[in-house]
Amino acid sequence: MENGREWTGSALDLRGNLEPNGIREIVIEFEGGDTDSFKSKLNDEFAAYELHQMAGYIDGIIGSIAKGQRN
């Protein structure tokens, strides 16, 4: 993102605050230049449960990539 508001890190960085604030969009950028963009369907910002679900989705993507690299 060009506006300098992107966050890179880990869920461990949120230790003191389990309800993150201000996350409006999640963008996954792949090496080939493709992107997937996600916004909350219920609110302007993501809530903790939606982010928990997104973490499961990202874990699935990582597993698919790792499996493809082993073949």
C-alpha positions in Angstrom: 0.0 0.0 0.0 1.3 3.4 -0.9 -0.3 5.4 1.9 2.1 4.0 4.5 -0.7 2.6 6.7 -0.1 -1.1 6.0 0.7 -3.3 8.9 3.1 -6.2 8.8 3.7 -8.3 11.8 2.2 -11.1 13.8 -0.8 -11.7 16.0 1.7 -11.8 18.9 2.2 -8.1 18.4 -1.4 -7.6 19.6 -0.9 -9.2 23.0 -2.3 -6.3 25.0 -5.3 -5.7 22.8 -7.3 -8.6 21.6 -9.8 -6.4 19.7 -7.8 -4.7 16.9 -9.0 -1.4 15.8 -8.9 0.3 12.4 -8.3 -2.7 10.1 -10.5 -1.9 7.1 -8.9 -4.1 4.4 -6.6 -7.0 4.1 -4.6 -7.4 0.9 -2.6 -10.5 0.1 0.0 -9.9 -2.6 1.4 -12.9 -4.5 4.8 -13.1 -6.2 3.3 -13.1 -9.7 1.7 -9.7 -9.0 -1.8 -11.0 -8.3 -3.6 -9.7 -5.3 -6.6 -10.8 -3.2 -8.4 -8.0 -1.3 -10.8 -8.5 1.6 -13.2 -6.1 3.4 -15.6 -6.8 6.3 -19.0 -7.7 5.1 -20.7 -6.6 8.3 -18.8 -3.4 9.3 -16.4 -0.7 8.1 -13.7 -2.4 10.1 -12.8 -6.0 10.8 -13.7 -7.4 14.2 -11.7 -10.0 16.1 -13.8 -13.0 15.0 -13.5 -12.0 11.3 -9.7 -11.7 11.7 -9.7 -15.1 13.4 -11.5 -16.5 10.3 -9.0 -14.7 8.0 -6.1 -16.3 9.9 -7.5 -19.7 9.1 -7.9 -18.8 5.4 -4.3 -17.6 5.3 -3.1 -20.7 7.0 -4.8 -22.7 4.3 -3.1 -20.7 1.6 0.3 -21.3 3.3 -0.4 -25.0 3.5 -1.3 -25.1 -0.2 1.9 -23.2 -1.2 4.1 -25.5 1.0 2.4 -28.6 -0.4 3.0 -27.4 -4.0 6.7 -26.7 -3.3 7.2 -30.2 -2.0 5.9 -31.9 -5.1 
